[in-house]
Amino acid sequence: MNENQVSNTSLWTAYMRAYHCIHATDKIFDDFLAYDLVPEDVREQIEQQIIPEVFLPATNNIVTRARYTEDILEETIRQGVNQYVILGAGMDTFALRRQDLMENLKVFEIDQPTTQDFKLQRYAELGWKIPENLYFVPIDFTKQNLETELTHLPSYDPEAKTFFSWLGVTNYLTREEVETTLRSIANITSSGSILVFDYIDINELNLNKQSEQLQKSTEYLEKVGEPRKTGGFNSLRLAEDLASLGFNLVENLSPSDIERRYLKRCTDIQHSLRYMNFACAVIK
């Protein structure tokens, strides 16, 4: 993507969370701040560009991965986690939305500088107060090293048990860039720290490469200058691949697993993305 423009996908992601919050009969994830965070003119532009075949499956993916992440985060906080690092934070609203979890938690939002500047400006326009324990860390994953940038912060404790989330990012990176970031995560935190991320299952991607859903989403991402690079994994080899990078795989949810856990009332198979998986891993 163009480093001098706000990430379009981050704005779409926030819009989708807002759409779900407003329209869903049975809410999977309640992001009640997302609607206001996306400016009105941006919402109007998005609404003019919606592709029906892609929008609902993508929205379900966005809200289920957010729910999955925060379900695990809540449990780890009860187990002593006191740092939360959000890689590719975009328009994430956790730190303002979940005040019930923020009292003993430091949150580090990591994203490219232009997107962070836009978000901070939007917070100011809305009069939203930034919590003292929320830290913004501008990093371009393709040019800067996570290990270097994060450990230089006096507020970050590499010895503390930490929770990392990495959502909606890996498929925009090369496999080499993904592995570099995973190694950095393993190097900058203590054993027992947790990582939740989503990834493209390369096997499913190949099987579904001719689907209209995939073709239309690919065309849109290329049009807005944020094409997939598909730094995904073979889901059958994920445990082995992560082990070589310093992680033990705890859970690996396929699209069918995600549907059974979160979309039980959704009978149309097109209501999910058939190539996105969620994974939870622990640093060795």
N, C-alpha and C positions, 0 to 999 in steps of 0.2 A: 504494500500500500504506500501511498504518497506520505512521506513523513511530515509534510507541512499541512496536512488536512486531518480533520477529525475522522476517526474510524466510522464509516457508514454502518458497519456491522454492529458496532457498539450501540449506536442509536436505534437500529432495528431491534436489537435484543431487548433494550429497555422498552420500546414500543410494544413488543410482543408480551413482555411481562405485564405491562399496563393493560393490554387488550384482554389477557386472560383474567386479570384481577377484576375487570369491569364486567366481562361477558360470561365467564364460566359459571355454570350452575353449581358444580362441585369443584371448588378451588383446590388445586394441587399446591399452589404457591401464592402467597398474598403479598405482592409488592405494591403496597398502597402509595408509594412515593414515585413510582416510575412514570406515571402519566404527567405529572407536573415537571419532572426532570427533563422530558423531551419537549423542546419549544413547540409552540403551536404551528409555526410554519413548517417545521420539520415533520410533525405529525401529518400535516396535509400532504406533503411531498411523498411520504411513505404510503399513505392511503391511496395515492394515485398510481403507485408502482406495485401494489400487492398482486402476486400471482397465486390464485386460489389453490392450485395443485401443490404449491410449496408452502404457503403461509401456515396452514393449520398444522401439518406435520412438524414444521420448524418451530412453531410456537410450543407445541407439546414437548419437543426436545428441550427447548430453553427452560421451561418451567419444571420439568422433571429433573433435569440435571441440577437446577438450583435447589430443589427440594431434597434431592439425594445428598448434596453437599452439606446443607445446613442440618439435616438429620444427623449425619455423622459428626459434624462439628459440635453440635450440642452434647453428644455423648462424650466426645473427647475433652470438652471443657470440664465436664463432671469428673473426668479422670485426671485433671491437672494441667491441661494445655492452657497456656496464657499468652500465646502469640498466634496471630492468624495472618498469613501472607497470601494475598490475592494476586495471582499472576495474570496479567492481562485483564485488569479490573474493569476497564471500560466504564459503563454507567452503573456499576454495582452500587446498591444502596444499603448494604448490610449494616455499616457502622452507624447510620442514622436511624435505620428501621428497627434494629434489634437492640434497643437500649437495655433490654432485660439481660443481655449477654455481655454487655460492654464494660461492666464495672471493673472486672479483673482481667481484662483482655486488651492487649495492644494489637492494633490492626495496621498492616502495611499494604497499601494499594500500589501495585506496580503496573505501569503502562507507559506507552510512548508519550512524550511531552505534550504534543498538540492536543491529544485527547484529554489528558489531565488538565491542561489549561482551560479547555472548554468546560469541563465539569466543574472546576473551581469557580469559573465565571458564572456558571448557571446557579451554583449554590449561593453565590453572593446576590444574584438577581432575585432569588426566591427568599432570601433572608434566612437561609438554613445555616445553623451554627455547626462548625466543624468540631467534633469532640477532640479534647486534648490528647487522647490516646489513639488518634487516627493519623497516620503518616503517609504522605504521598511521595512515591519514589519514581521519578521519571527514568525509564529504561527502554531502549530500543533493543529487543532481543537479538536482532540480526547484527548489531554493532557493538553492544556492550555486554559485559559479563555480569551475570546476576550475583555470583559469589563476591566479586569485588565491590559492586555497588551497595549491596545490602550489608555486608559485614563492616563497611566503613561507617555505618550509622551508629552513633552511640546508644540509640534507643533500642537497637536490635541485639538480642542476646543469643549467640550461636549455641550456647549450652542449654538453653531452655527447650522444653518439649513444645514443638510448634506444629500447627496445622497449615498445610498449603493447599490451595485450590487453584486449578489451572483449567479453566473452561473456555471452550470456543477458540482455542489458540493453536493447538498442535497441527490442525489441518491447513493452517496458513504458513507453516514452517516446513523446511526440509527435514528429512530424517536426521541428518547430522545436527541441525540446530536443535531439534527436540532432544536428542541424546546429550548434547552439550548442556542444556538447561537441566536435565534430570541429574546429570553428574554434579552440577553446581548445587542443586538442592541437597543432595546426599552429603555434600562437603560442608554445608553451612548450618547444619542443625544436628541435634543429638539423636542417638539411637532411640527408636520408638516414636519418632515424629511421624506424622501422617500426611499423605498426599492423596487428593482426589482429583481425577482429571477425566476428560472425555477424549475419545480418539476415533478416527475412522478405521473400521475393520477393512483392511485391504482386500480380503477375500470377498466380503459382501459388496464392496465398491466395484470390483470387477464383474460380479454377477449382475449388478444393477446398473451398469454403465449406460445401458440403452434406455433406461426408464425416463419417462417424461419429467418426473419429479426431479431427478438428478440433473438432467440436461438443462432444465430451466433455471435451477438454482446455480449451476455452473456458469451459465450465460450471464446471469445477473451479477455474480461476484466478479466476473471478468470485466463487465461493463463499468462497475464502480471502482475498478482498480484494486480489488482485494481478492485476487484469484487463489484458489486452493493450490497448495504445494504438496499436499497429501503426505505429511510426515507421520503417517499412521503406523499401525502394527498389524501383524497377523494375530488375531485373537487367540489362536491355538498355541502360539509361541510366546504370548505376553509374559507369562511367569518367568520363562527362561531369559527373555530379553531384559526384563526389569532386574532380575537377579544379577546380571552382568553389570548393571549400572548402580548397584548398591541398595536395592529394594526387595522386599518380600511382598508378593501379591496377596492381598487379603480377599478381594472380591472383583469379579469381572462380569458386569451385566451386559448381556446381549440385548438387542431391541425387543425380543420376545420377553426377556426377563423384566425389562423396564415396563413394558405394557402390562404384564401380570401384576407388578407391584404398584403401579401408579395410574394405569389407564384401564382398569377393569371394566368400566362402563362404556368404553370406546370399542365398538364392534367393527368399525371399518379399519382394515389393515393399513390403509393409506394415512391413518392418523398418527403414524410414527415415521421416523427416518430409519430406513432399513439398514443403514450402514454405520450408525453411530453407537458406540459402546461407552459405558461408564466404568471406571476402575478406581479401586481404593488400594493403596499400597503403604507399607510401613518401612521406614529407613532401618537398615540392619544395624 
